[in-house]
């Protein structure tokens, strides 16, 4: 069974693309020499994602603890909030289950009618309200 590892690096004090240029070759070399079957880089406007496929979980877990890997991960642009390392493929690969379609907006749909306010007008008189006579009709 194949085991994937994803490393997402977000921009921080410097760009994740600079980090990829500085550490990408070391990461891919370490992956290949430790059993990686394939790898792919995804470049996003917010950073980069490296996805690596190993033949089994043991190889994947051994790779995560290599000195070259920990050194590269320690050097990310934002070490507090800019690094995600997880088993499985990255967010850019899409879900294995299809999305359910959303209802389409209907072009011919009309707006709901505006509720009418009931307005009652009464003429003012010079007498206090308790002395006014009201006519019912």
N, C-alpha and C positions, 0 to 999 in steps of 0.2 A: 504494500500500500504506500502510495506516495505521500510525503509530508512536506507541506509548504511552510515557509517562514517569510513574514513580511516585516520590513523595516521602513517606517515612514518618518521622514525628517522634514520639519517645518522651518520656514525662514525665521530668523531671529536677529542677533546682532550683525550677522552677515547672511548671505543667501545660502539656501540649501544646495543650490546648483554649484556654488564654490566648494561646499563640503563634498559634494559628489565628485568634483574634479580632483580634489585632494585625496580622498579616501576610497573612491569607487574601485580603482584597480586592485588595491589591497584586499578589499572585501570580496571581489569576484575571484581573485586568485586563491584566497583562503577557502572560499566555497568550493571551487573546482578541485583543489587538492584534498578536500575532506568529504568528497562524495556527492557534490551537487550534480544533478542531472541536467538542469537548465536554470536560467535566471533571466530576469527582465527588469529593466529600469522604466519607471513611468515618471515623466516630468510634468508637474502641475504648476499652476501660477502661484501656489502657496508653498511649494516644496517639491520633494522627490520621494518616490517609493521604490524600494528594491524588493522583488519577490524572488525567492530561491526555492527550487524543488529538490528535495533529497529523497533517496530511496526508502528511508525509514526514519522513525522518530529519534532513534539513537544517534544517527549521523547529524540530524538537525540540532539536537540538544548539545552535542559535542561542539558543533560550529559556533553556537551562541557564546561559549565560554573560552574561545580562542583569544590569546592576547591581542592579535591584530584586530579582531572584531570589537573587543571591549575598548581598545584605544580609539578606534574610529567612532564608536558610540559616545565615548567621553568627550569627543571634540565637536559634537553637533552645535549648530548656531544658538539654540535655546535649550540647554540641558534640563531645565525645570519643566517646561511645557511643550517642547518641540520635538519630542521623540516618542514614537509608538513602536514597540516590538511585540509581535504576536504571532501565534501559530495560525496558519491558514493564509489564503490569498488576501491581498489588500482590497481596500474599498473601491478602487478603480476597476475591478474586474466584474462588478455587477453581481446581482443575486442569482442564485440557482433557481429560484422560483420566480415565475413571471409576475410582473405587477398587474394588479387588477385595474381595468380601465376606469377612469373617472368619468362621471357624466359629462357629456358635452354641453357647453353653454348654447342655449337655443337663441338664434338670432331673432326669431319672431316673438319671443317672450315679452310680454308687456309688464310695465311697472304696476305695482299694487296701487289701487286708488288711494288718494290722500284722504284721511278721515276729515270730515267737516266738523268745525267747531260750532256749537250752538251758542249764538249770541243773543242776549236779551237786552234790549234798550229800554230805558225808562227815563222820562223827562224829570229833571230836577225841579223841586218846588221850594218855596221859601219856608216851609214848615218842617219841623223835625220829623224823622221817619215814623215815630209812634203816632203822630197825628194825621198821617197821610191816609186817605181813603183809597183803597184799591178796588178796582172794578173787575169783576170776574166775568168773563164773557165767553 
